[in-house]
Amino acid sequence: MAISQRQLTLDEFLKLPEEEPALEFEEGTVTQKVSPKGQHSALQYEVAELFNRFARPRRLARAFPELRVTFAGRSYVPDVAVYRWDRIPVDAAGRVANDFFEPPDMVVEIVSLEQSTNAVVRRCLWYVGRGVSVALLVDPADESVLVFRPGQVPQALRGPDEIDFADILPAFKLPVQALFDALRMSALTP
């Protein structure tokens, strides 16, 4: 849903106050993200936790939920953005920067019931066309994941199929079912 009455520049957009749910900027138009509901929120948390549990102790990468990323003339807030360790922007004090102006190494977009799947596919294609190595489209409705990589046909995965992240996280593979187990209360361990 577009909310701006007139076209804005990216600089004008970046001066707007943050809102919840977050605002995003694409080709002069400001839109507001859909408010996450239960399944979306559970999947978002699970994705970030799975990546961080593997990558942070090894100083390979870090997953950031709901991080504003601004690059190539747009400003999005993907559900999860993953940056390899040596690419995480830092401030003068060596802390994680507040503003990220380089493309992530990976993004995860989770389809909400109120979203157009085609719009999310277009966004994933845009990401990989502008420096993102891997974009995942996670669809809780049919428990599938589409994997987008530059110059490759999207790969549709389900159930025991594994997502191989060797291009950004050596030795890390994730069964699709492991993501969707986060939605089953019986699958969760105390």
C-alpha positions as CSV (number, residue, x, y, z in Angstrom):
1,M,0.0,0.0,0.0
2,A,1.6,3.3,-1.1
3,I,1.2,6.0,1.5
4,S,3.0,9.0,0.0
5,Q,0.9,11.6,-1.9
6,R,3.9,12.8,-3.9
7,Q,7.1,11.3,-5.2
8,L,10.0,11.6,-2.7
9,T,13.7,11.4,-3.2
10,L,15.7,8.8,-1.2
11,D,17.3,11.6,0.9
12,E,13.8,12.9,1.7
13,F,12.6,9.5,2.7
14,L,15.6,8.8,4.9
15,K,14.8,12.0,6.9
16,L,11.3,10.7,7.7
17,P,10.7,9.5,11.3
18,E,10.7,5.7,11.7
19,E,7.3,4.1,12.1
20,E,6.0,0.7,13.1
21,P,5.5,-1.3,11.0
22,A,8.4,0.1,9.0
23,L,8.2,2.3,6.0
24,E,10.0,1.3,2.8
25,F,11.1,3.3,-0.2
26,E,11.0,2.1,-3.8
27,E,11.2,4.3,-6.9
28,G,10.0,7.4,-5.2
29,T,7.1,5.7,-3.4
30,V,6.8,5.1,0.3
31,T,5.0,2.0,1.5
32,Q,4.4,0.5,4.9
33,K,5.3,-3.2,5.7
34,V,2.5,-5.5,6.7
35,S,2.3,-6.1,10.5
36,P,3.8,-9.5,11.3
37,K,1.4,-12.1,12.7
38,G,2.2,-15.2,14.7
39,Q,3.6,-17.5,12.0
40,H,5.5,-14.8,10.4
41,S,7.1,-13.7,13.7
42,A,8.0,-17.3,14.7
43,L,9.6,-17.9,11.3
44,Q,11.5,-14.6,11.4
45,Y,12.9,-15.4,14.9
46,E,13.8,-18.9,13.9
47,V,15.7,-17.9,10.8
48,A,17.7,-15.3,12.6
49,E,18.4,-17.7,15.5
50,L,19.5,-20.6,13.3
51,F,21.9,-18.4,11.4
52,N,23.3,-16.7,14.5
53,R,23.7,-19.9,16.4
54,F,25.9,-21.3,13.6
55,A,27.7,-18.1,12.3
56,R,28.2,-15.8,15.3
57,P,30.5,-18.0,17.4
58,R,32.6,-18.7,14.3
59,R,32.7,-15.0,13.4
60,L,31.4,-15.8,10.0
61,A,28.2,-13.7,9.8
62,R,25.4,-12.1,11.7
63,A,21.7,-12.2,11.1
64,F,19.7,-9.0,11.8
65,P,15.9,-9.1,11.9
66,E,14.0,-6.1,10.6
67,L,17.1,-4.1,9.6
68,R,16.8,-1.2,7.3
69,V,19.1,-1.6,4.3
70,T,19.6,1.2,1.9
71,F,21.4,0.6,-1.4
72,A,20.9,0.9,-5.2
73,G,18.4,3.7,-4.8
74,R,15.9,1.8,-2.5
75,S,15.4,1.4,1.2
76,Y,13.9,-1.9,2.4
77,V,13.5,-3.6,5.7
78,P,13.8,-7.4,4.9
79,D,12.5,-9.8,7.5
80,V,16.1,-10.9,8.1
81,A,19.3,-9.5,6.6
82,V,22.6,-11.5,6.9
83,Y,26.0,-9.9,6.6
84,R,29.3,-11.8,6.6
85,W,31.4,-10.8,9.6
86,D,33.9,-8.7,7.7
87,R,31.1,-6.8,6.0
88,I,29.1,-5.7,9.0
89,P,29.2,-1.9,9.1
90,V,30.8,-0.5,12.3
91,D,31.0,3.0,13.7
92,A,34.1,4.8,14.9
93,A,33.9,3.0,18.3
94,G,33.9,-0.4,16.6
95,R,30.2,-1.0,17.4
96,V,27.6,-2.2,14.9
97,A,26.6,0.9,12.8
98,N,23.1,2.2,12.8
99,D,22.9,2.7,9.1
100,F,23.6,0.0,6.5
101,F,24.2,1.3,3.0
102,E,25.7,-1.8,1.4
103,P,23.7,-4.8,0.2
104,P,23.4,-7.8,2.6
105,D,25.0,-11.1,1.7
106,M,21.6,-12.7,2.2
107,V,18.0,-11.6,2.8
108,V,15.0,-13.5,3.9
109,E,11.5,-12.4,3.0
110,I,8.6,-14.2,4.6
111,V,5.3,-14.0,2.7
112,S,2.4,-12.7,4.8
113,L,-1.2,-13.5,4.1
114,E,-1.8,-9.8,3.2
115,Q,1.1,-9.7,0.7
116,S,1.3,-10.4,-3.0
117,T,3.6,-13.3,-3.5
118,N,4.6,-11.9,-6.9
119,A,5.6,-8.6,-5.3
120,V,7.9,-10.5,-2.9
121,V,9.3,-12.5,-5.8
122,R,10.1,-9.3,-7.7
123,R,11.8,-7.9,-4.6
124,C,14.0,-11.1,-4.3
125,L,14.9,-10.8,-7.9
126,W,15.8,-7.1,-7.4
127,Y,18.0,-8.1,-4.4
128,V,20.1,-10.7,-6.3
129,G,20.4,-8.3,-9.2
130,R,22.0,-5.7,-7.0
131,G,24.7,-7.5,-5.0
132,V,22.8,-9.8,-2.6
133,S,24.2,-13.4,-3.0
134,V,21.2,-15.2,-1.7
135,A,17.5,-14.2,-1.3
136,L,15.1,-16.6,0.4
137,L,11.3,-16.3,-0.1
138,V,9.8,-18.3,2.8
139,D,6.1,-19.2,2.3
140,P,4.4,-20.5,5.5
141,A,1.2,-21.3,3.6
142,D,2.7,-24.2,1.7
143,E,5.9,-24.6,3.8
144,S,8.2,-24.0,0.9
145,V,11.3,-21.8,0.2
146,L,12.3,-20.3,-3.1
147,V,16.1,-19.7,-3.2
148,F,17.2,-16.9,-5.5
149,R,20.9,-16.5,-6.6
150,P,22.4,-14.2,-9.2
151,G,22.3,-15.6,-12.7
152,Q,20.4,-18.8,-11.6
153,V,16.9,-20.0,-12.0
154,P,15.1,-19.8,-8.6
155,Q,15.2,-23.1,-6.7
156,A,12.0,-24.4,-5.0
157,L,12.6,-26.4,-1.9
158,R,10.3,-28.2,0.6
159,G,10.5,-30.7,3.5
160,P,13.8,-32.5,3.7
161,D,15.4,-30.5,0.9
162,E,18.5,-28.6,2.1
163,I,19.4,-25.0,1.5
164,D,23.1,-24.9,0.9
165,F,24.8,-21.7,2.0
166,A,28.4,-22.6,1.1
167,D,28.7,-19.4,-0.9
168,I,28.3,-17.2,2.2
169,L,28.6,-19.6,5.2
170,P,30.9,-22.6,4.5
171,A,29.6,-25.9,5.8
172,F,26.1,-24.5,6.7
173,K,23.2,-26.4,5.2
174,L,19.6,-26.0,6.5
175,P,16.8,-28.4,5.9
176,V,13.6,-26.5,4.9
177,Q,11.7,-28.5,7.4
178,A,13.9,-27.1,10.2
179,L,12.4,-23.6,9.5
180,F,8.8,-24.8,9.6
181,D,9.3,-26.8,12.7
182,A,9.2,-23.5,14.5
183,L,5.5,-23.3,13.7
184,R,4.7,-26.7,15.4
185,M,4.5,-26.4,19.1
186,S,5.0,-30.2,19.4
187,A,8.3,-29.9,17.6
188,L,9.8,-27.3,19.9
189,T,12.0,-28.6,22.7
190,P,11.9,-27.0,26.1
